[in-house]
């Protein structure tokens, strides 16, 4: 294992062992402290019992010296008697008595105020030679004289026992931690193994075998979920890749077509001598294809920028009905040429928060399609209304030939054209509706197409509405009617 | 009028040279940025057409060095990148205009005319071509003394054609300048063509001498006679 572990497994183990060690030490220290406290309490208790016994055993001998009766114990050399330290002080702190074991050493120094009155003042102290003792005091009156009795036991055995315990723990703890480390490492390894397997499998997935998926044995646990999410991502990726591949091949086909025409027209034109007018015609024809190529590339650029998310919407409040009318107005002359009628009726309150330019482009494209496919003398009807108060819907219906059911899902695809034979005359790039779809979806809306066998086609654009709802009026009025031949 | 063209693509440079000379300018071509930089410092030009993608120092670098040295020759940048950032960068560097390749040649000519005319507002009250007359103040158009009824759009269109009289105007120019359409992809070609058909019907319909011509693949032109 390295010093700074890079493997998750090692890191997990380290964390586990650290936490375990910290808890273990905490528990150990707690136990020791409790034990120490209990033992000392016991010592105090014991000393108190003894001091209560001993205070009744003092007497003054005829010489006025304080003595203690040792005959109380049935065994004069009882352990308790031998091991205790005993000191009696008179008023003013004069030492009246020290037992044999204490000898010349002072027990607890000068008496302090309230010592031994009402309680036993248990405390720790040191004798002059450094011996740690646990000390209790008791104020006692004997023959009219006030005595301060102090009794102590050595704390040294207690400390030595604690030291032993600590030593034992120093030996045992590392062993326990070692075992914990082994167990933790094994567990982490077991838990992380499937992830490593997944990583290996994922590494093998390249653009060429995007159909490969990760193993997903137990779908319900966290790893199963991870695998499932990963697989879903892969599926999306595969779809996107497939789309891109198709788009690239379609695009190259679309680009090749005008290029092929430019080439043929040029080559054929050069094969024989022609008049000036003929050459002008040839060059003009080539330039027409160049224009087509240019607008195709412009559209492709827009789409690829949209795909890459590089297009920013400059949002503002847009009045949908006005915008629709404006877009329809653009084709006024074409409507007149084809004797088409366009009816724009709309809810003046329908507003969306959107990019004026892109929304206009979308509407222009949809209406342009309707104009292209409407028969001479037909009617295009455009309806703008609020749905459920929170969607602004724009419906553009024409009475053109309609779109076969099997093709309806594909009309928003790139380069899709309903009339494959005739599209060049109408001059589209096959990208108009896919730009519409992008623009509408970028605004959080959706676009749908509805067409039936009898002909006629309705494109509905639904956008999130903006603006105050209370201003909404349910009645719609005919706001514009353009296109009826005027001259 | 002297124009400097800095363009490394031989064919493109040749086309620019020939096209601009045909329009009456005297043209000098530089094939590298360094050469262009030297020329523009050595002799005065009325305008420079500068390609952005040049080997060595690109157009942006040359332009910013020129501007730093206080050379104020109007510069029109040519580039094949048309992102907004590129446009902004070009204009920030000190370009006077910006044209995206591939462009329509009439458009280049129109932009050059605008740049050379800059500062000298050019307003004519009255246009005349053969027997077609246009009085802007009265919104009056006559042909052979006979008054023509034009719609607002037709009037604007004719005015634009007059302003570029004798030169081709492309559909792109019309979409941008007459229809005020900013997005390049707006499908206006059919609209423009139909509008042109109508205008022609009114202007030329009953007259022997045709004035409004279609130049196939390029655009339209108001001109008294056509060569072919």
Interface residues (C-beta under 8 A of the other chain):
Chain A: X276 X277 X280 X281 X283 X284 X285 X286 X287 X288 X290 X291 X294 X295 X298 X299 X301 X302 X305 X310 X330 X331 X333 X334 X337 X357 X360 X361 X364 X365 X368 X427 X428 X432 X435
Chain B: X82 X83 X102 X153 X171 X179 X182 X183 X184 X185 X186 X187 X188 X189 X190 X191 X194 X195 X198 X215 X216 X217 X218 X227 X228
